[in-house]
């Protein structure tokens, strides 16, 4: 135990409200430092303390975690979940730190791009290319955020399954008369409302498919060809 190590621990505590802002495993590390009269820190603990001190001193400690590879606003917990400003956006299981840093840099750029458009940054938006392709101010944002699945026929959207809070869902279609037909589904013992709606339509002969294989342009074209409007989406989600 050196004076430098003690000074680092004191400085960390001073800049984290006496440790209140520290993650539990980092607080445990600080406790190990102050208890060093009974035992010495291991080499790994020394390195971890130095990294923690550097992160705290440079303002790279956020959300109870050190910024991932020094990338502002990006953090990762000890289970591999990656967060942007505290919101979960990915999960990493890299063993190669160089590969992880490369992926993290790309992820941060996606988050910044989506954020610059005024879209919410979350697991859905950062992993779906349609959010990157969609223009800022698009009236179809509620559709992008809530679309679970789509049933197509001749390139037209016949049914849309939209997720709602509490694992509920609504399936909507346009009748031949042009009116909006809605069906509401609640969560069942074997799945969410979306899951129930998906299989209900499947049993009727419809063929719901994944929305992640469509581009923004092709999705909106199919939805409009089916007669749906942004107002229909807002009405169904109300």
N, C-alpha and C positions, 0 to 999 in steps of 0.2 A: 504494500500500500504506500503510495507516494502522496506528497502534498498536492501534486498536480491532479491526481485522481480525486482526492477529497474536494479540491476546488471545483473540479468539473461537476461533481455531484451537487455541491452547494449551488452552483450557478444554474444547473438544470432545475433544481427545486425552486429557485428564485424566479425563474422565467415560466414556470408551469403552475403557479399558485400553490406552492408547497406540495407539488406533485398531484394536485387535483385534476390536472389536464393530462396526466400520463396514463397510458394503457396499463392494465394490471401487470403484464410481464415486464414492462419498463420500471414500474414502481418496485417490483421484486428485485430488479437489478440494483436500484438505488439503495434498497434495504441491505443488499449484500455488501455494498460499498461501506455503509455506515457500520456494518457488523464485522468489518474486516479485522477487528481486533481478535476475533475468534478464529478466523480462517482467511486465507489469501484468495484474491480473485483469480480465476483461471484465465488463461490467455484469451479464450473466447469471450469471457465477460469483459476483459479489458478492451477488446476490439469493439464489442457491442456498446460499451459506455462511451468510447470515443466517437462512434457513429451517432449515438443519441445526442451527445453534447454538440456535435457539429450541426445536426439537424435542428436542434432547439435554438442554437445560437444564430443560425442563418435564416430562421423563420420557416424551416422546411418540415416542421412537425405540425400536422393537422389531423383532426379527427382521431386523436389518440394513436396516430401512426406516422412514421417518417415518410415523406414524399417518395414514391417509388422511383428509384434511379434518379432522384433529384428533380423529377418532372413535377412542376407546380400543379397542385390540386389533385394529383393522382396518388392514391395510397393502396396498400394491400395488407390484409390481416394474415394471421398465422395459419389460416385455413385456405389461403389462396384466393379469397374473394377480393376483387379490385373495385375501388370506389373513386368516383369523380365528385369532389366537393361533398363527400359523405354519402353519395348515392351509389348503390351497387350497379356496376356496368359490365363486369366481366368476371371470369374465373381463370386463373393461370395455374398450370402445373409444370412449368418449365424447369428443367434441370440445368440448362445452359443460360447463364445470366446475360450473355451477349444477345441471344435470341429473344430473351424476355424484354430486354431494354428496347430492342428494335420494335417488338410488338407493342410495347407500352407507349413509345413515341407516336406510332401510327394511331393507337387508340386515343391518345390525348388530342391529336389533330382532329379526329372524328368528333370528339366531344366539343372541341372549340368551334368546329364548323356548324354543328347542330345547334349549339348554344347561340351562335351569331345570328341564326335565323329566327330566334325566339322560340324554338321548339324545346320541350322538356328533354333533358338528358337522362336516359335510363337504359336498362338492359335491352329493351326493345328498340329504341331509336338508334343506339350505336351499332347494333348488329344487323340492322335492316338497311340495305343500300337505298331503299326508296326515300328515307328521311334525308339522305345526303343529296338525292336528286331533286327532291321537291323544292319548289321556290318558296322563299320567305313569304309569309302572308297567305299561303294556300288555303282556300276554304275547305279543303279536304283533310285538314289536320286531324279532326275528330275521327274520321274514318281510319287514317293511318294508325292512330293511337289505340283504336278499339276493335279493328277488324281481326277476327279470329280465323275465319275461313270464308271461302267464296264458292258458289256453285255456278259453273259456266255452261252455257249451251249456245253453240254457233257464235262463239266469241262475245256473248252477252252475259252479264251477271244476272242470274235468275234469283238467287238467294244470297244474302249477306248475313253472316253470323257475327254479331257484335258483342263483346264482353261488357258487362256492367259490374258495378261494385258488389262486393259480397259474394263473388263467384256466380252471379246471375248472368243471364244472357238474353238477347233478343234476336230472333231471326226475322228478316224482312224481305218482302218481294213486292214487285209491282204487278197489279192485276192487269188484265187486258183493257180495262176501262181507265187505267192509269192511276188508280188509287193505291195507297200504301197499305199493305197487309202486314201485320206484325204478330209474332208468336213469342210469348215470354216463357223462359225456362229457368227454374231454380236449381240449385245444386242438389244432386242425388247422393245416395250413400256410396255409389261407385264412381262418382266424378262430378265435375263442375257443371254449371248450366251450359257452358259452351260444348262440353263433351256430350251432354245429353242432346242438345240441339243438333250437333253434328251427326250423331247416329240416328236420330229421328228422321232427318232429311234423307239420310243414306237409305233407310228402310223404305222410304217413299219412292226411291229410284233416282234421287238426285245424287250427284257425285261431288261432294265438297273437296276442295283441294287446298294445298298450302299456299299462303300469300307471299311467302318469302322467295318464290321462284319468279315472281312478276317484277317488271320494272315499274317505276312510278307512272310513266306514260301509258304503258299497256294496262295497268290496273285501272287508272282513271278512265281510259277509253272504254274498257269493258263495263265499268260501273255506269258510265253515262249512256252507253248503248242499251243497258238494261232499263233505262228510264229514271235512274236514281239521281237525286240532286243533293247538294250539301244540306239543304233544309230538311230533306228526308232523314238524313243521318242524325241531325240534331234532334228532330222530333222523336226518333226511335230511342235515342239515349236519354231523353228527358225523364 
